[in-house]
Structure formats: structure tokens, C-alpha cells
């Protein structure tokens, strides 16, 4: 790769969509400079992204396919090094990935999602009651919907799936999905959360329930080692549970927040949804297209020289797919690609990925976000922003696409 990358990614993600548009102006695949001075490729075109995501010549395992990591030339202070060190289903390739995916797939079957629906509705009602209680105790004060509603719904739903005890006595859900600012903080938080999940797995081994962790324990082969890191070990099980917790919490709470914001800033679209002229499912899907929860998810690595959209990506080069960028690609959705319209017939996007590494839980995410958003606007029809839209800030990362807070008056 050339030593003079074209575009330096803003590590704070100050303008996710504006930056993606500037990148896309140089083509669907563009050379970029990551925080820490690491050169990479960013894919912002819809068709190019689907090609990369479906091409098995792009691997996820940095420990095998990223020369700079393997040979030790990558600085240990690289801000995204935690993503390279990660060892779970999301960074596995081939049969190891397929085997782990099969283990968790049953938790997201249509039958299991149907069983979870009443639990999701109960979680949402409880969160709404808590919001109403806040309004009653502090009349006139704004509330932060990101923390006070979206986080509670998303974390509790994934907690229901995993089997986290009622009340979350170990504080597992409060730590779900948050991305720390430095490698040192990220490593410390990762280790702390992992220790708590290890304790949860041990508790489920003693007293199983109707949840994903209990299912994973039951699926372990007879004689499988509780210690160690091999296939079927408890270490692998803990890694899967931690992955499900993180990927099930942060994207969902961002999607709830982004969907609510889309309607609060578009009265016409809000009226269409409230009147039933458009389905709430269409509102959620249009948010996935225009304001997906994940901006970039590190990393993929070319296992050989690959040419896509006229661009040759060399063997070993790291690649970032712009999940939040591709739904706004004018080549797919025309000049109005960046405009939110729930009535739009074509809402194609890759917010949940594509290919063998696609998200395992889009049905659950869509269901919980739809229920959460519709119930919120039904319960609080006077809901309005407490600040001007331009005052809202991002999360301070270019990995996720969300708001730091969403202050509203109920």
C-alpha cells in the first residue's frame, strides 16, 4: 500500500455521514489513514461493500492475516489494537467461525424470537414506566433517552436472551457495548466484563435456565474441558456470550436513539407513522438505511491481491466497510439517498452486514427497536427535543454511529 494515504479518518467520528460522502467522492473504495498512522482501505459504495463482505479472500483473523500484527511492527499503542487482538466468532474464519455460528444460531430462530417478544414488550413497558416516573419526580426537566430509555431497553433485552439475572446484580448490562477511548482502558474493561461473564457461566452451569448461555453449556460435547481455550471450552463459550452482549447492546441502543431522532426532527414522517400511513417497521428500516448504528467495524484483511471496483487491494491490507455509508450511496438510491423517507420502496442497506459474517440477530434487533419506538411515541405523544438538533454530538468514535445523548422533554 502507498505510504501517502488519501484521507485521514477522524477518530472522533465528528461527522460520520459528511466524511463518508467525501470519501465516496473519490470512489467506492478509498485509501485512508487510521488513527495511529495505519494505512487501510475504506469501502463506502453499496455494491463494492457487498462484494467485499461476500468475498472469502477477505479474512477477519488479524493474528493470521495482518502482516504488521503478526511480525510485531504494529505499535502496541495503536488505538484499534484491541480489535486485532479479539478472538471470538467475529474474528474467526472458515470452519471455526461456522461452528461457533451454528452454536448461537438457534437463539435467533423465528421460534425463539417469537418466545422473546412478550419479554421485550415487558422490558419496554418497564422502561417507559421509569421514564414517566422521572417526569413526575422532576417536572419540566429533560431526560436523556439514550441512557434513560434506549440503553435500558437494549441491554435488558440482550440480558433476557443470555440469562442475566433480574436486576443485573453484577453490573454486566451496564458495561455492555461501550467502547473505551484508549487501548489500556479497553483492555481493562474487556477483562472486567469477561470475569463477570465467567462468573455468570459458572452460575448457569450449576443452575441452567431457558437462555442462550444455558443452551451453549448443554451443547458442549461430553468431556469438554472447562479450562483451556480450545473448541467447545468454557473460554470459547464466555467469548461467545461476551460477543453477543456487546453486539446486541450498543447497536440496538443506537438504532433506537437514531430512529427516535429521525422522527423528532421530521414532523411529517412522525405524523405518517402515528397515523398508520406508514408502518413502524418501515421507519426502522429507513433508519437502518440512512443512519445505521455501526459506522465501521474493524477489520478485514485481503488474503491475496484482490481487485474490486477497479481498485486493487494488496495481500495483507486492512479493510474497513462503511456500514453507515453504503445505505446513502447515490449510485443505488439516487440524488436523494441521504434523505429520510419511510415511504421509500427501496431501502436496501448492509447495516447488518452481508455474507458469512452477517449479523446473527437482525430479526431480534428489528423487533425490539420497532416495539420500543412505537411504544415511546404512543406513551408520550408530546415528546420533543430539549435542544436544537445541531447541539447533539456524536459518541466520540468513528466505529459506532450514534449520539452521545438525546435530551428530550416527555
Steps between C-alpha positions, in 0.01 A plus 500: 500500500617853422659683795294814426136410576243725345274578793551511878203353687375721783544279809223686685243434227392863513324488162441135408277561198681807371832319515352198322371724222844657459658156484242377250582794274837331442336168413325211674831375646748756629839496671483646850722567798373356828569645844856409589624549145397158365410490132184315399213497251148631563207361300209745473324380183206261542588257221871501587414432865288198411782366286755539778268353763420196285855435376675228697835651400437758772566340840421624851788346699775759550716247681535308175446751222634841605878502442557811712334332797658158446857629464466746788552820303155627600537726803345365821361852544300480175156629612315213333733220608229348720307420183803318359552302820137397524448124488137398460245408234521843339872461427499130410502373142394182325384203705585650843268789419230277352508268803461785749229658290304176505518500880325837535272487195221323685468792741391720209263256327149623419364277776735642763434858387124437532553372855708808584240748374293513824824548695601787273159662545536465877847657491366793296203557730731503801736749336205724407370487857843609621497791257155603619620477858790732420262752344276489805788549743673776300233681299640716225845343505627333182591132499772329301330240285833337409578402859154514653318297237701364205775356720256346744296334227794373294706370792206336675384326182843350436510418871175304460651308211821414686340429835639790705320491839220747567639827629846427356668471842850475350463807276551302180244691294630843596831408337353352184632641177670818611823577313785644705721776365845344549642149453583486870145589611351267241716209619411564865128524428513190280669301776254620765196418290645162409553411866136584574380284209723216620319518834164500320597192297605321818164586658312372194701178512375447856144611427408516128199690369322577174768725351786506252780435749321194637445379143871543421597306812261220405647492149854446626627153405526244777835530673558848360764688702374774727849649495712569194422690183415230251183430308207443734687623808350737754742766375338479158153503658585810702635668186178427315289635786711816522471551124121457511478743790702773330358463150147468635513810719683792340362472143144455629514800731645711221227384263229589753658842553555565129143397412348722767716791387398446136135550594558783748670701226251409225144584608355381169653155534394483865141581402502228234613242754260614772206488259589158367562629146844341522592198708732535797705221344559729201613779733756269658618371163547849362707585807714194434554630147570864580645487852630150574630436851848390394721726290803272455574161652872409500643303319519288187830402337567406140651150490622566146497793259133571424357746246153642569340802333821555307709523819764242588529426871832334575545187706505582872339843465239580769154594375214684671144471368292814548172350616344841568624636167374238256127562550554860389681404179355718217589230247238281667244746638546804277560864582260484797687208660572703814137599558287306749170381351329200657277474192803423282447169320869410475667501840797276424798528735769285662447624855500138620783396273494245220654163430610240754581758770163677480334580832327201659228706669336747259152361565533560875646848449226604260231367732627666818566836329158503334326422830710752692451788258128452438430461872703812583311727262167345602568550871641851458329664199638839606860377486738768372871578492633705790782648288548607142602209272832672422586484872499120503845342491632163394639227724859601448591199286498427128413133565142558613245740353298636787441801722668551833163600645145576386345753741123529465193634674241226545 
